[in-house]
Amino acid sequence: MECHRLFKFVVASLLGMCCWLGASGAEARLRVVGTLPDFAAIATELGGDRVEAESLILGTEDPHFVDAKPSHILRVNRADLLICIGMGLESGWLPVLLTQARNGNVQVGAPGYLDASQFVRVKDIPAKSDRAMGDVHGGGNPHYYVSPPEMLGVSEAIYHKLVQLDPAGRAGYDGRWQAFSKKYRQKMAQWKAALAPLAGSKVVEYHRSWVYLLDWAGFTSVGALEPKPGIPPSPGHVTELLMQVKDQHVRFVFREVYHSDSLSQVFASKAGARLLDLPTMVGAEPGIRTIWDKWDRIVQMLTAG
């Protein structure tokens, strides 16, 4: 109880400071907050000097599990635009931040709230979902941010939202979007060409988070190390999975940088596959500061050797 009171006091103090700073007369840029580092990186590319963008989580963190910190609440309180992953991925922590932040401009349905999942072609929608199935999202697989084409659609949605919220900056946004989208399509063609020789590769995933990238690259998932989504691998499941895929010539094991366990290494070794800790988000590794960096790194890792 005492910790809860202290938390509320810290939040109230930070929000009060925020209001004082906002009233100081300093010229403010459009403040964009993304639940995903990629959203902040895209907004920075498209917004230029008119936008101040930041992320609520780090690229090394699991977006399913985030602690609602006073610093997060302050960011949401100050935001003009909040961009979320959607499809229930942040349901364990984002609603708390929205309630505590007391910012009507970025509440669900408000002009400053953008659910990026509304602009992707959703995959893996379950016929039914319950807790017995593990961490299954009823609205579909929310890990679309590992797919270049899906994030191009999200980028266009961010561009339109920036214009809506800051119409005075439209000329700049238009010019940056044209340059951004042209570069994006060129890079996407390069990535696809680099991966073409690997088409048809069999992949085992740690978590069922790669379907969008696999479909785009022409790869096939033949299993997951988690027995159910969100349930860590067990020796029994890994042994069973090895038996299931022993004649399928698994080429890669995909794992997120925030997942680390010895069973992944054991499986990859026995299956004769390469274990890759792929960066799912901007900031997942040093030097990955843009979405271009992220997919450049993923393609480099897949094509190495």
Secondary structure, 3 states (H helix, E strand, C coil): CHHHHHHHHHHHHHHHHHHHHHCCCCCCCEEEEECCHHHHHHHHHHHHHHEEEEECCCCCCCCCCCCCCHHHHHHHHHCCEEEECCCCCCCCCHHHHHHHHCCHHHCCCCCCEEEHHHHCCCCCCCCCCCHHHCCCCCCCCCCHHHCHHHHHHHHHHHHHHHHHHCHHHHHHHHHHHHHHHHHHHHHHHHHHHHHHHHCCCEEEECCCCCHHHHHHHCCEEEEECCCCCCCCCCHHHHHHHHHHHCCCCEEEEEEECCCCCHHHHHHHHHHCCEEEEECCCCCCCCCCCCHHHHHHHHHHHHHCC
